[in-house]
Amino acid sequence: MLLFRSEPHVGRWCAQWNRPRGGTLNLEQGWQLAQEWYGDRLSPQWRAKTVVEAEASFAAIGLVGEFWKLAG
């Protein structure tokens, strides 16, 4: 994970290092994802999310697009 100060900064970094642009999320989305992903991790009933559940979690947070699709 890399942190950037703005969307244009992401673009400049990708161009400088000749890297494709991946998925991006803002700090609020990062916090929501952490809560969604790890919030129940210590529960005895915890189980790994299925691909469908994970993609639904991403979508609920606003993480959409090809980068966030897990299903092949």
DSSP file (Angstrom, degrees, kcal/mol; ACC not computed):
  #  RESIDUE AA STRUCTURE BP1 BP2  ACC     N-H-->O    O-->H-N    N-H-->O    O-->H-N    TCO  KAPPA ALPHA  PHI   PSI    X-CA   Y-CA   Z-CA
    1    1 A M              0   0    0      0, 0.0     2,-0.4     0, 0.0     0, 0.0   0.000 360.0 360.0 360.0 135.0    0.0    0.0    0.0
    2    2 A L        -     0   0    0      2,-0.0     2,-0.4     0, 0.0     0, 0.0  -0.933 360.0-139.5-118.8 145.3    1.2    3.4   -0.9
    3    3 A L        -     0   0    0     -2,-0.4     2,-0.3     2,-0.0     0, 0.0  -0.887  21.0-178.4-107.0 135.8   -0.1    6.7    0.4
    4    4 A F        -     0   0    0     -2,-0.4     3,-0.1     1,-0.1     6,-0.0  -0.918  29.9-136.5-130.0 155.7   -0.5    9.8   -1.8
    5    5 A R  S    S-     0   0    0     -2,-0.3     2,-0.3     1,-0.2    -1,-0.1   0.667  82.8  -1.8 -87.3 -16.4   -1.7   13.3   -1.1
    6    6 A S  S  > S-     0   0    0      1,-0.1     4,-1.5     0, 0.0    -1,-0.2  -0.985  72.0-100.4-163.8 165.6   -4.0   13.6   -4.2
    7    7 A E  H  > S+     0   0    0     -2,-0.3     4,-2.0     1,-0.2     3,-0.2   0.910 121.2  53.4 -61.1 -43.6   -5.2   11.9   -7.3
    8    8 A P  H  > S+     0   0    0      0, 0.0     4,-2.4     0, 0.0    -1,-0.2   0.869 104.7  56.3 -60.3 -33.4   -2.8   13.9   -9.5
    9    9 A H  H  > S+     0   0    0      2,-0.2     4,-2.4     1,-0.2    -2,-0.2   0.890 104.6  52.5 -63.8 -39.0    0.0   12.7   -7.2
   10   10 A V  H  X S+     0   0    0     -4,-1.5     4,-2.6     1,-0.2    -1,-0.2   0.944 109.9  48.7 -59.6 -48.0   -1.0    9.1   -8.0
   11   11 A G  H  X S+     0   0    0     -4,-2.0     4,-2.2     1,-0.2    -2,-0.2   0.899 111.2  48.9 -60.5 -42.7   -0.8    9.8  -11.7
   12   12 A R  H  X S+     0   0    0     -4,-2.4     4,-2.7     2,-0.2    -1,-0.2   0.914 111.6  49.5 -64.5 -42.3    2.6   11.4  -11.5
   13   13 A W  H  X S+     0   0    0     -4,-2.4     4,-2.4     2,-0.2    -2,-0.2   0.936 110.9  49.5 -62.3 -46.5    4.0    8.5   -9.4
   14   14 A C  H  X>S+     0   0    0     -4,-2.6     5,-2.3     1,-0.2     4,-0.5   0.904 113.9  46.1 -59.5 -42.1    2.6    5.9  -11.9
   15   15 A A  H ><5S+     0   0    0     -4,-2.2     3,-0.6     3,-0.2    -1,-0.2   0.919 112.0  50.7 -66.8 -43.5    4.1    7.9  -14.8
   16   16 A Q  H 3<5S+     0   0    0     -4,-2.7    -2,-0.2     1,-0.2    -1,-0.2   0.890 120.6  33.8 -61.9 -40.9    7.5    8.3  -13.1
   17   17 A W  H 3<5S-     0   0    0     -4,-2.4    -1,-0.2    -5,-0.2    -2,-0.2   0.328 106.5-122.6-100.3   6.3    7.8    4.6  -12.2
   18   18 A N  T <<5 +     0   0    0     -3,-0.6    -3,-0.2    -4,-0.5    -4,-0.1   0.925  61.7 146.0  52.7  50.8    6.1    3.3  -15.3
   19   19 A R      < -     0   0    0     -5,-2.3    -1,-0.2    -6,-0.2    -2,-0.1  -0.909  52.1-112.1-118.1 143.9    3.5    1.5  -13.3
   20   20 A P        -     0   0    0      0, 0.0     2,-0.4     0, 0.0    -5,-0.0  -0.425  39.5-104.4 -69.9 150.5   -0.2    0.8  -14.1
   21   21 A R        -     0   0    0     -2,-0.1     3,-0.1     1,-0.1     2,-0.1  -0.624  43.0-170.8 -76.2 128.7   -2.7    2.6  -11.9
   22   22 A G        -     0   0    0     -2,-0.4     2,-0.2     1,-0.2    45,-0.1  -0.057  38.9 -49.3 -98.0-156.6   -4.3    0.2   -9.5
   23   23 A G        -     0   0    0     44,-0.1     2,-0.3    -2,-0.1    -1,-0.2  -0.528  53.8-161.3 -78.8 146.7   -7.2    0.7   -7.1
   24   24 A T        -     0   0    0     -2,-0.2     2,-0.3    -3,-0.1   -17,-0.0  -0.939  10.3-179.9-126.6 152.5   -7.3    3.8   -4.9
   25   25 A L        -     0   0    0     -2,-0.3     2,-0.1    38,-0.1    37,-0.0  -0.989  23.7-123.8-146.1 150.7   -9.3    4.5   -1.8
   26   26 A N     >  -     0   0    0     -2,-0.3     4,-2.5     1,-0.1     5,-0.2  -0.337  38.9 -95.3 -87.4 175.8   -9.4    7.5    0.5
   27   27 A L  H  > S+     0   0    0      1,-0.2     4,-2.4     2,-0.2     5,-0.2   0.886 124.1  52.3 -61.2 -40.1   -8.8    7.5    4.2
   28   28 A E  H  > S+     0   0    0      1,-0.2     4,-2.5     2,-0.2    -1,-0.2   0.930 111.2  46.9 -62.5 -44.4  -12.4    7.1    5.1
   29   29 A Q  H  > S+     0   0    0      2,-0.2     4,-2.8     1,-0.2    -1,-0.2   0.883 110.2  54.0 -64.3 -37.6  -12.8    4.2    2.8
   30   30 A G  H  X S+     0   0    0     -4,-2.5     4,-2.3     2,-0.2    -2,-0.2   0.914 110.1  46.6 -61.2 -42.8   -9.6    2.6    4.2
   31   31 A W  H  X S+     0   0    0     -4,-2.4     4,-2.3     2,-0.2    -2,-0.2   0.918 113.0  49.1 -65.5 -43.6  -11.0    2.9    7.7
   32   32 A Q  H  X S+     0   0    0     -4,-2.5     4,-2.6     1,-0.2    -2,-0.2   0.908 111.4  49.9 -62.5 -41.2  -14.4    1.5    6.6
   33   33 A L  H  X S+     0   0    0     -4,-2.8     4,-3.0     2,-0.2     5,-0.3   0.912 109.4  51.1 -64.5 -42.1  -12.6   -1.4    4.9
   34   34 A A  H  X S+     0   0    0     -4,-2.3     4,-2.6     2,-0.2     5,-0.3   0.922 112.7  45.9 -60.8 -44.1  -10.5   -2.1    8.0
   35   35 A Q  H  X S+     0   0    0     -4,-2.3     4,-1.6     1,-0.2    -2,-0.2   0.920 116.5  44.8 -64.5 -43.5  -13.6   -2.2   10.2
   36   36 A E  H  < S+     0   0    0     -4,-2.6     4,-0.3    -5,-0.2    -2,-0.2   0.906 120.1  40.2 -66.1 -42.4  -15.5   -4.4    7.7
   37   37 A W  H  < S+     0   0    0     -4,-3.0    -2,-0.2    -5,-0.2    -3,-0.2   0.880 132.3  19.5 -78.5 -39.7  -12.6   -6.8    7.1
   38   38 A Y  H >< S+     0   0    0     -4,-2.6     3,-1.6    -5,-0.3     4,-0.3   0.440  91.2 102.0-113.5  -2.0  -11.2   -7.2   10.6
   39   39 A G  T 3< S+     0   0    0     -4,-1.6     3,-0.2    -5,-0.3    -3,-0.1   0.801  97.3  27.2 -57.6 -33.2  -14.0   -6.1   12.9
   40   40 A D  T >  S+     0   0    0     -4,-0.3     3,-1.8    -5,-0.2    -1,-0.3   0.178  85.6 116.5-112.9  16.8  -15.0   -9.6   13.8
   41   41 A R  T <  S+     0   0    0     -3,-1.6    -1,-0.1     1,-0.3    -2,-0.1   0.785  76.9  48.7 -60.5 -30.8  -11.7  -11.3   13.4
   42   42 A L  T 3  S+     0   0    0     -4,-0.3    -1,-0.3    -3,-0.2    -2,-0.1   0.474  85.7 111.4 -89.4  -1.8  -11.3  -12.3   17.0
   43   43 A S  S X  S-     0   0    0     -3,-1.8     3,-1.8     1,-0.1    -3,-0.1  -0.482  72.5-132.6 -71.4 139.7  -14.8  -13.7   17.3
   44   44 A P  T 3  S+     0   0    0      0, 0.0    -1,-0.1     0, 0.0    -3,-0.0   0.757 109.3  56.3 -62.1 -22.1  -14.9  -17.5   17.7
   45   45 A Q  T 3  S+     0   0    0     -5,-0.1    -4,-0.1     2,-0.0    -2,-0.1   0.406  81.2 129.9 -88.4   2.5  -17.6  -17.5   14.9
   46   46 A W    <   +     0   0    0     -3,-1.8     2,-0.3    -6,-0.2    -5,-0.1  -0.237  29.0 170.7 -59.8 143.2  -15.2  -15.8   12.5
   47   47 A R        -     0   0    0      3,-0.0     3,-0.1     0, 0.0    -2,-0.0  -0.977  40.4 -90.8-146.4 154.5  -14.8  -17.3    9.0
   48   48 A A        -     0   0    0     -2,-0.3     2,-0.1     1,-0.1     0, 0.0  -0.326  48.0-107.7 -63.7 146.4  -13.1  -16.0    5.9
   49   49 A K        -     0   0    0    -12,-0.1    -1,-0.1     1,-0.1     2,-0.1  -0.469  29.9-122.3 -72.2 145.4  -15.3  -14.0    3.6
   50   50 A T     >  -     0   0    0     -2,-0.1     4,-2.7     1,-0.1     5,-0.2  -0.363  30.8-102.9 -75.4 168.1  -16.4  -15.7    0.3
   51   51 A V  H  > S+     0   0    0      1,-0.2     4,-2.6     2,-0.2     5,-0.2   0.916 124.8  50.3 -58.7 -43.6  -15.5  -13.9   -2.9
   52   52 A V  H  > S+     0   0    0      1,-0.2     4,-2.1     2,-0.2    -1,-0.2   0.917 112.0  47.0 -63.0 -43.6  -19.1  -12.7   -3.2
   53   53 A E  H  > S+     0   0    0      2,-0.2     4,-2.2     1,-0.2    -2,-0.2   0.906 112.5  49.8 -65.0 -41.7  -19.1  -11.4    0.3
   54   54 A A  H  X S+     0   0    0     -4,-2.7     4,-2.5     2,-0.2    -2,-0.2   0.930 111.5  47.8 -63.8 -45.7  -15.8   -9.6   -0.1
   55   55 A E  H  X S+     0   0    0     -4,-2.6     4,-2.5     1,-0.2    -1,-0.2   0.873 110.9  52.2 -63.9 -36.0  -16.9   -8.0   -3.4
   56   56 A A  H  X S+     0   0    0     -4,-2.1     4,-2.3    -5,-0.2    -1,-0.2   0.892 108.9  50.6 -65.7 -38.9  -20.1   -6.9   -1.7
   57   57 A S  H  X S+     0   0    0     -4,-2.2     4,-1.2     2,-0.2    -2,-0.2   0.931 110.9  48.5 -62.9 -45.9  -18.1   -5.3    1.1
   58   58 A F  H >X>S+     0   0    0     -4,-2.5     5,-2.9     1,-0.2     4,-0.7   0.944 112.4  48.4 -58.1 -48.8  -15.9   -3.5   -1.4
   59   59 A A  H ><5S+     0   0    0     -4,-2.5     3,-1.0     1,-0.2    -1,-0.2   0.882 106.4  56.3 -61.9 -39.9  -19.0   -2.2   -3.3
   60   60 A A  H 3<5S+     0   0    0     -4,-2.3    -1,-0.2     1,-0.3    -2,-0.2   0.799 109.3  47.3 -62.9 -28.0  -20.7   -1.1   -0.1
   61   61 A I  H <<5S-     0   0    0     -4,-1.2    -1,-0.3    -3,-0.6    -2,-0.2   0.561 124.7-104.4 -88.4 -10.6  -17.7    1.1    0.7
   62   62 A G  T <<5S+     0   0    0     -3,-1.0     2,-1.2    -4,-0.7    -3,-0.2   0.600  74.9 140.2  96.0  14.0  -17.6    2.5   -2.8
   63   63 A L      < +     0   0    0     -5,-2.9     2,-0.3    -6,-0.2    -1,-0.2  -0.761  28.0 150.8 -92.6  95.3  -14.7    0.4   -4.1
   64   64 A V        +     0   0    0     -2,-1.2     3,-0.2    -3,-0.1     2,-0.2  -0.806  15.6  68.6-125.1 162.8  -15.8   -0.5   -7.5
   65   65 A G  S >  S-     0   0    0     -2,-0.3     3,-0.9     1,-0.2     4,-0.3  -0.482  92.8 -56.2 114.9 173.6  -14.1   -1.2  -10.8
   66   66 A E  G >  S+     0   0    0      1,-0.3     3,-1.5     2,-0.2    -1,-0.2   0.842 126.3  61.5 -58.3 -38.2  -12.0   -3.9  -12.3
   67   67 A F  G 3  S+     0   0    0      1,-0.3    -1,-0.3    -3,-0.2   -44,-0.1   0.853 104.8  48.5 -58.5 -35.4   -9.3   -3.7   -9.6
   68   68 A W  G <  S+     0   0    0     -3,-0.9     2,-0.5   -13,-0.0    -1,-0.3   0.406  86.3 104.4 -90.3   2.1  -11.8   -4.6   -6.8
   69   69 A K    <   +     0   0    0     -3,-1.5    -5,-0.0    -4,-0.3   -18,-0.0  -0.737  40.3 176.4 -86.1 128.1  -13.2   -7.6   -8.6
   70   70 A L        +     0   0    0     -2,-0.5    -1,-0.2   -19,-0.2     2,-0.1   0.714  50.8  93.5-101.7 -28.7  -12.0  -10.9   -7.2
   71   71 A A              0   0    0      1,-0.1    -2,-0.0   -20,-0.1     0, 0.0  -0.437 360.0 360.0 -71.0 139.8  -14.0  -13.4   -9.2
   72   72 A G              0   0    0     -2,-0.1    -1,-0.1     0, 0.0    -3,-0.0   0.459 360.0 360.0 -83.2 360.0  -12.2  -14.7  -12.3
